[in-house]
Amino acid sequence: MQFKELIKYGAVGLVVIIVLNLMGYNAGILIGGTIEWSTRYILPWIALYWFVQFVKTKTE
């Protein structure tokens, strides 16, 4: 990833946080809760899928 892309994504993230704060949401809790939810429920399924694919390639 190039430096310009990092700056662009950082600016977009900062704008999202500012807009959420202006709307009355606590962006830190909202983003933290989203990260916690995804690590608890989504990432295990992704890891399971990768593990199944790994086992399939080793057994073939």
LINBEL-V955379 format. One record per helix or strand. SS is the DSSP state (a for helix, b for strand). FROM is the first residue (numbers start at 1). TO is the last residue. If there is no record, write none. Layout:
SS,FROM,TO / SS,FROM,TO
This chain:
a,3,22 / a,27,59
